[in-house]
Amino acid sequence: MPYYIGDVIKEEKKLIARTPERFRETGVDVRIDTRVEEVDEKAGQVRLSDGGVLPYDVVVLGTGTTPLMPGIPGEDREGVFTLKKFTDALRIKAWLREVPCRKAIIVGAGFIGMEMSEAFRNLGIETSVYHRGTLPVNRWDPEFSQVVLDELRRHEVGFVTETETKAVEAGKDHRLRLVTNHGEEEADIILLAVGIRPEVTLARQMGLPLGKTGAIQVNFSQQTPRGGVYAVGDCCESFHRVSGRWVNIPLGDIANKQGRVAGVNIGGGALTFPGIVGAQSFKVFDLEVAATGLDEREAIEAGFHPVSTLVWGNAIAGPMPGNRKLGLKLIADRAMGKLLGAQAVGEMGAVSRINVLSCALWAGLSLDDAGWLDLAYAPPFSGSRDPIHITAQALRRQI
Amino acid sequence: MPYYIGDVIKEEKKLIARTPERFRETGVDVRIDTRVEEVDEKAGQVRLSDGGVLPYDVVVLGTGTTPLMPGIPGEDREGVFTLKKFTDALRIKAWLREVPCRKAIIVGAGFIGMEMSEAFRNLGIETSVYHRGTLPVNRWDPEFSQVVLDELRRHEVGFVTETETKAVEAGKDHRLRLVTNHGEEEADIILLAVGIRPEVTLARQMGLPLGKTGAIQVNFSQQTPRGGVYAVGDCCESFHRVSGRWVNIPLGDIANKQGRVAGVNIGGGALTFPGIVGAQSFKVFDLEVAATGLDEREAIEAGFHPVSTLVWGNAIAGPMPGNRKLGLKLIADRAMGKLLGAQAVGEMGAVSRINVLSCALWAGLSLDDAGWLDLAYAPPFSGSRDPIHITAQALRRQI
């Protein structure tokens, strides 16, 4: 951390304040700190929280997600945070500096919980993660989740399993106290990161149809079934090219693409969002953790006949200095021989393999194809047989 | 270098000597230091350099490549090396230790020249590269070759352009002297790395048809047109899935796959080698350099209508610590919109992007597809718009 946190917050606040000004040149009227209370489709106008009213021809809903709350007494105490918006990050940074914090508790062991445990530890803050289940990041195979847990422990992050949170109270030695079914622990900051759901309050008011995921239904042009109403990003669904279903995977890269699609179509151009394959990743301390496509459960739900294998190999050529173990799991359909999904964990090379396999899923390649892919071999970057080849061939033998 | 070079050589020599023994258990008779002088197809036997004769049912030619020699007086002097075989590396290591070497000259600026310049510099040896052209690694765009040259200079490797070598003589201050059109320079070791060609002496003797590349013609089962004769690896051709032509790209990963194909088919199984897309990479000091598919010249030769763009972006999300510049060039066919090739250079993330694009080429994806690919986004691994997306979209606008 080469910068003083306070400076950063000041800079960032200035940046936000300048947003409307920066957009004015482009002819776009950007309003910050302004909530849309109602979309009046009959009148063709939106009513704002400041009492103002704006006419419109087209509405784009980019309402994002809302953090889930455990629903326990004291969850709204000062020092208890969720992390979703940019301003959440600013508030957390200000709190960390002003208190100051020696101890942090994170409730939840998903992406946010993992990334924030690293952030807290990098600031020298004693950190514990409280989790409902027994292993972190349950999107991954338990063998990989165990590796993530080992990485947390290696960096002295506490991990408390099968937790039910009961309350947040005022602390004695620290500002706050988390009460759980496993007793109590005090901390100067508590981060609630138990999940998010699509923010669809406005969409509901407008009577827009929501999908099974709870997110807004859209088509390949990001149009809702209602004329003149678009939705993009975390609040809406995306077509999953592997499962053939509409899913809600809230990630910034997807939101970015969907925004472009809506914008071009609204502007009279033609652009189609061709869907996703479920690629995702996070970093926790020295570990890359990534996945793409379907896991076995999702594959079965989609009607496939999954087989899978998990192989530990080398991220780069065996004898090269700096070589690290890389775990790769592949899931395929034994009826069609088609690749369905992949997961990887390692100190290097996990994300790069998952990106190759995401492209393979995008193209609908078979497991055989994955086993033969021509990759840019050189010993500093992989063995002459890449983990992708080895794992794909191993799984192929099971079919 | 944590080990004493002499120990390593001893260990490696032992390893080689043990090879026949290790294979004996598997029922395979491996002979080392034994050249096949002739394949007598009528008699169904091979004649060995030690006078022995071996009967066979099937012959597999895996004769690899032979280094090209400049053909100048003194090129066979002690201390002048080529680097192709494992034993070449052992001889070089022994020479470096025994002389010892303070100064090295490399003739040629391809993969081997680049990798060896790093190896020499890491040993503290003053190093110069003499090159026929003006920029190293001419497989890459001149803008990228310039980056490679800058990297050499940053690590104090001399680079002499438009060189014609004239002779190798005995030196005064050092063992050897290289005479060129630009004058003379002395060194303790000279590495000739001006290129390689398929080693097809035996194939010629047998009258096997060679392709335009000078390498042995094979089919998708690695069979030559002659019954019972297979060829694999650097000495034979491979089908290039993008150009639709048979090419000779001598790389270990391709050889490895082709060996497996020949072995399974000879053993009565069924395995097909589905070809390559021309993926390749090397590391020179802190730089990753990678390419895949066709460059513009190859694309035109294959009858495509190439357009290309080269974009400098960020290997990971802009504000992340450790971020590095990444250059990515894409080549596409403006008639079909199909992706044809890619090149990348950077301190991180170049090979991983080229591997994704190699998969895209494998699957015959369009430039549009490349612009939409769902990759595993997280700020430590990429921006929310990956360089692949940005470059593909930039090139798409040209079509």
Interface residues (C-beta under 8 A of the other chain):
Chain A: R241 L251 G252 D253 I254 A255 N256 K257 F273 P274 G275 I276 V277 G278 A279 Q280 S281 F282 K283 E288 A290 A291 T292 V351 S352 I354 N355 V356 L357 S358 C359 A360 W362 A363 G364 L365 D369 W372 L373 D374 L375 A376 Y377 A378 P380 F381 S384 R385 D386 H389
Chain B: R241 L251 G252 D253 I254 A255 N256 K257 F273 P274 G275 I276 V277 G278 A279 Q280 S281 F282 K283 E288 A290 A291 T292 V351 S352 I354 N355 V356 L357 S358 C359 A360 W362 A363 G364 L365 D369 W372 L373 D374 L375 A376 Y377 A378 P380 F381 S384 R385 D386 H389
